[in-house]
Amino acid sequence: MALQPLQRLFLKYGALMEDQVILVDLNDNQVGFAGKMAAHRSGELHRAISIFVFDAASRVLLQKRASTKYHSGGLWSNTCCSHPRPNEDTTDAARRRLREEMGFDCELQEVFSFVYQTRFDNGLIEHEYDHVFFGHHDDKPVLNPEEAEDWKWMDMRQLAADIREHPESYSVWLAACVDRVVSFRTSGHSGHLTEETCREIRSANSLS
């Protein structure tokens, strides 16, 4: 017998409540674990990942979050975002979620990190130490409909301008870091990054 929509949501978010996130301090030192929904109810600072994938024309791949997501449903956001599992490396987590949400894999390099906090209308709180990754890919994504309902390529400057004009159409975390992404992309580092360059960038953008 086919599951009804409410049953599917219950099963999906029942499983979600069992997922664990990594709790951290303001220097990204691990201090414990918590259930994903528990952390979003209490607003505890936890580790997160945000991915920006660019094509050969330097356009960024955006996803429109599925309307059934537990927050920010139906909003445009960066290519992919999620949380590492306990004991999972952030880069491994980023590549895993890129495959699971967008249906492709590519090399990713961490560029900077930032902390943000916001409360949503449904009472949930995002308080994340967010690791930002850049990657390159030119093919169409294959969306996981439970995660994303649409996608598009967009020029970064146009994206930043549209976020200022229509902030209600975009995720809070994208709005929080878009100017830094634009600044980096227009600073001459528009191609694939060497590990040495990434270390220099991470040092310059360190939160500690």
Buried (B, 14 or more C-beta within 10 A) or exposed (E): EEEEEEEEEEEEBEEEEEBBBBBBEEEBEEEEBBBBBEBBEEBBBBBBBBBBBBEEEBBBBBBBBBEBBBBBEEBBBBBBBBBBBBEBEBBEBBBBBBBEBBBBEBEBBBBBBBBBEBEEEEEBBBBBBBBBBBBBBEEEBEBBEEBBBEBEBBBBEEBBEBBEEEEEEBBBBBBBBBEBBBEBBEEEBEEEBEEEBBEEBBEEBEEE
